[in-house]
Amino acid sequence: MFVLHPISANTRAQLIEVGLDPDALSSLVRLAITEDLMGGVDVTSTATIPADQRSVATFGARENGVVAGLPVVAAVIDTVCGDSASTVEYLVDDASRVAPGTDVARVTAPTRLLLTAERTALNLLCHLSGVASLTRRWADALEGTSATVRDTRKTMPGLRALEKYAVRCGGGANHRMGLSDMALVKDNHVAAAGGVAEAYARVRALEATIPVEIEVDSLDGLREAIEAGADEVLIDNFSPDQMREAVDIRNSTRSNVRLEASGGLTLETARAVAETGVDLIAVGELTHSARVLDLGLDLREVVV
């Protein structure tokens, strides 16, 4: 029976430091490894590699991008190889820009187990680094403006905390983590409640302190949301001219209300949107459509 190990105390501390739950990640990694083994063993590695062989390997970038997920790699190595049998050394920090040929981590571990862990580690590292790299492109496009790119709840089930961490590594900001830590009143909520003011009042009656954002699709809707008391207003599918007018309305009524633009936004239009004066730009593709960053694992030295 293949033995899975606990995440080491050192890796747990690193995960907590960056805002990730070690126990949740441990469950995810165990699920991924169990799925990969399908109740058996890694037949290729078991057949071709002596049981007592140990190797040094490096995770390296094969294209330009931003790295995210090195403590996640450590968690995978801990789980498969065991803390006492392996070491993981970070050669760069998460959120670092890397070029092709840059080694990002060095691992020493039993060769069989290292290769069993390889795909799960790379699946997570490449995906999270892809999210961070795409977010960095948006953040770079907005540099020098007062706007910040922000993610959405359009995340892969089970990966939300990791993907939102990767967004932070790329220079973006997180929207709500779930349905309970912030209210987002959308058109269907307004229709069901009987109006913007009534929807806002009902949220406040249930939760008096959480932030409330209201989605609108017109300037009249914006005025209604501001008057109702919204902390943030999501202005959906506004043209740049309408965004500028929305900013003027906000500034002349309640200047502390934050405006978030959404709907059909692209990297090519990002700066023009930011220059209208909106505070936030909602981009679902950061998590639901980011292309993986190409990283690989290469054995460098057999040490036993």
N, C-alpha and C positions, 0 to 999 in steps of 0.2 A: 504493500500500500504506500502510495506517495505521501510523504510527510510535509505538511505546510507549517511554517514557523510563525511566531508572533513578530510583529514589527518591533525593531529594537527601540530602546529608550531614547537613544540619540536621534533616530529618525522621527520618532513621535514628537520630540521637542521641536525639531525643525518644522514639521507639519503644523504644529500648533502656532509656532511663531509666524507663519504666513497665513494663518486663518483657516486651516484645513483640519477636519476632524479625523484623527488617526483611526478610530474605530470604524467609521464609515468607509474610509479608504481601504482598510484591511478587509472588510466584507466584499468590497468591489474587486479587489485584487484576487481574493480567494475564489470568487465566482468566475473570474476570467481564466484563472489557471485551471480550475476544475473543468470548465468548458473546453479548454484546449486539450486536456489529457483524456477526457471522455472515459474516465474510470480506469484507464490503463497507465502506461508509461510513455515517455518520449522514445519510441522504438529506434529512431535514427541515431540519436545521441547515445542511447544505451548500447547499441550495436557497434558503434564506431569509435567510442572514446573509453579508455580505461577508467575504472571506477575511482582510482586514486589520483587521476591527473588534475592539476590545477593550472589555471591560465590567468594572464592579465589581458584585459580587453578594454577598448575605448569606444565610447559613444561619440560620434562625430557628425558635424554638419556637412551636407553635400550641396548646399545652396545658401544664399543670403537669407537671413531672417532673424527672429527673436526667439530665444529659448525660454520655455516655460515647462516646469514639471520635473526638475531634477530630484526633489525630495520624493516625488511619486515613483521615479525609477528606483530610488533607494528602498522604498517600501516593497516594491516587487522583488528586488534582489533579496532583501531580508526574508520575505515570505517563502521564497523558493529555496534559497541557499542556506538560510540561517545566519544570524548575526555573527556567531562564533566562527563560521567558516568563510566569511566573505567580508570585504571592505569596499566601500564606495567613496571615491574622492571626487568632489566637484572641481572642475578646472575653470569654470566660469560661474557667474551667478545667474539665477533666473532673472529674466528681463534684459539680459545682455544681448546686444546685436552680435551676430556671428556671420562669418564668411565661409565659403566652401573650404574644407580642410581643417576647420577649427574643431579640436577635440573638446567636448563639453564635460565629460566625466570619464574616470578610470575605475575599472572594477577588477578586483582579484577574487576569484571564487573557484570552486570545483567546476571543471569545464562542462561536464554533462549538465549540471544544474544551471549553469550560466546560460547555456544554449536553450534549455527548457524555458527559462525566464525571458529570453530575448524578445520574442514576438509581443508578449503582453507589455513589456517595458517600452518597446518601440511604438506600439499602437497608441499608448497613452502619451508618450513624449512627443511623437510626431503630431498628433492631433492637437495637443495643448499648445505646442510651439506654433502650429499653424494659426490657431486662434490669436495668439499673442502677436504673430507677425502681421496678420491682417489688421488687427486693432492698431498696431503701431503705424501702419500706412495711413489710417484715418487720423490718428493723433498728430502725425506729421503734417497732414493736409490742413489741420486746424491750428497749427502752431502760430502764435502771435495774435490770435483772436481770443475772445473771452468764452468761447464755446468749448464744450467737452463732449466727446463721443461716449455714448452709454449703451449698454447691452439691453436685452429683453429677456423674457421667460421662454424664448424659442431655443431651448437647450435640449440635448439628448437626455432621455430619462436615465437617472442615476449618475449623470455626469455634471449636473448643474454647478455644484460647488467648485469642481475642478475647472470647468469652462469659465466661470466667472473669475476665478483666480487668474486664469490665463489672460482674460481681458485686462485685469489690473496690471499684469506684467507688461502688457502692450501699451500701457499709458491711458487706458480707458477707465470709465467709471461703471459701477454696477447699479442697475435698477433694483427693484425689490427681489429678494431671494425666493419668495413664495407668495402665496395668496393672503398670508396673515400679517405680514410685517408692514404692508403699505396698501392703501386702497387705490385702485385705478378704476374710475367710473367711466365705462365705455357706453356706446350708443344703446346696446341692449339693456344695460342696467338703467339708463335714463328712461327708456321706453317702459320697462317693467315697473319702475318706481313712480312714473307719472310726471317726470320733469327733472331738470338738473338740480334745482334747489331742494326738491324733495329727496332725491337720491343722496345728495350731500348731507342733508339733515339726518337721514336714516343711518348713514355711516357713522356720523358723529354720535348718534344716540347709542350705537353699539360699541364704538371704540373712540374714546375722547381725545387720544393723544397721537395716534399714528398719522403720518403724512397722508394727505388725500390729493390725488391727481385726477383731473377730469379731462376726458378727451372731447374735443370739439372739431367741427368741420366748417365753421364759419366765424366771421368776426362777431356776429350777434351772439353766437354760442360762447365765444371767448368772454364777452362782456358779462354774460349770465354766469359763467363759471367763476369769474373773478368776484362778482357780487355775492355769489353763494358762499364764498370763503375758501376756495381751493388754494392749496399750498403750491401746486404746480398745475399747469394746463398743457395738455398734449395737443398741439395744433397739427391736425392730420391733413396731408395733401394740400397744404397752402403753397401758393406761388411765392417767389421771393418778395414781390411787391406786397402781397398780403401779409407775409411774415414781418416786414418792416412796419406795416400798419399795426399789426398785433403788438409789436414791441412798443410803439408809440402809445397805444391804448393802455398797455400794462404800466408803462412809466407814468402816465398821467392819472392812474387810478390807485393801484396798489403795487408799488415798485418792487416789493419783496416777493412777488409771485414769480416763480421760475417758469419759463416757456421752453417746451421741448418740441422740436420739429420731428415729424415722422412722415413716412409714405413716399416711396419712389426715390429715395435719396441715393446718390452714387458718389464715389470718390471724386469723380470729375466735377460734381456740383457742390461738394462738401464745403469748400471755402466760401463760395458765394452765399451759401445758406448761413454759415457762421457769421459772415459780415453783416447780415441783417440785424444782428443783436440778440438772437435767441441764445439761451443759456446751455441747452443740451440738444444733442442730435441722437435720436434713437435709431440703432442699426441692428436689425435682427440677424443679418448675415454674419456678424462677428462670430456667432456660435452655430448657426444652422447651416452655413455654407462655406466656412473657411476651408481652404485646401490644406492638406497636411504639409508640414515642413519636412523636407527630405533629410532624415538623419539615419545613420546606420551604426551597427555594432561590428567591430573588427577585432579578432584575436591578434594580440601583439606578441605574446611570449608565453611559452609553456614553462611553468615554474617548478613543476614536479613531474 
